[in-house]
Amino acid sequence: SSDKRMSIETRLKDLGITLPAPPAPVASYVPFTIAGPIVFISGQIPLEDGQVKFIGRIGDGMSVEDGQLAARLCAINVLAQLKAAAGELSRVKQCLKLGVFVNATPDFTRQPEVANGASDLIAAVLGDAGKHARAAVGVASLPRGVAVEVDAVFELA
């Protein structure tokens, strides 16, 4: 509906977010696939203006807050891919699941707090439709050495 489109666009504007052109894949995969009303968004890294940001490991020179900012940037790129997949964000019925991968030291245990950077952004933009299941997983490394990667599953109306 136009009301829903307006509210999502308004929330993006209120958050000071302009969705970028969706980042192009860096290997042999597509940025999203669609099966019926379900959209699977490939893992997004913290890219901004074509530049890789937040390179490093949480717990080794990078803080939880750095990780949250990285996760938020990943989520913005997820939304950019989602808009490309759906045509309009107003078509989003629900964020079903986020996968948040945190490049961290072996003793780091605050992956959920890092993942909140992505979850909170999705909820802020999509409102009730942004409530989702989630996995927050610590990993030994990520593409390009980034601190966080986020993938997602959405249902479209």
HUSULNOR-V781502 format. One record per run of one state. SS is the DSSP state (@ for helix, = for strand, . for the rest). FROM is the first residue (numbers start at 1). TO is the last residue. Records with the same first field share a line. If there is no record, write none. Layout:
BEGIN
SS: FROM-TO + FROM-TO
END
This chain:
BEGIN
.: 1-1 + 15-31 + 36-37 + 46-46 + 49-50 + 53-54 + 56-56 + 59-59 + 63-63 + 87-88 + 105-110 + 131-132 + 140-142 + 147-147 + 157-157
@: 2-14 + 64-86 + 89-91 + 111-130 + 143-145
=: 32-35 + 38-45 + 47-48 + 51-52 + 55-55 + 57-58 + 60-62 + 92-104 + 133-139 + 146-146 + 148-156
END
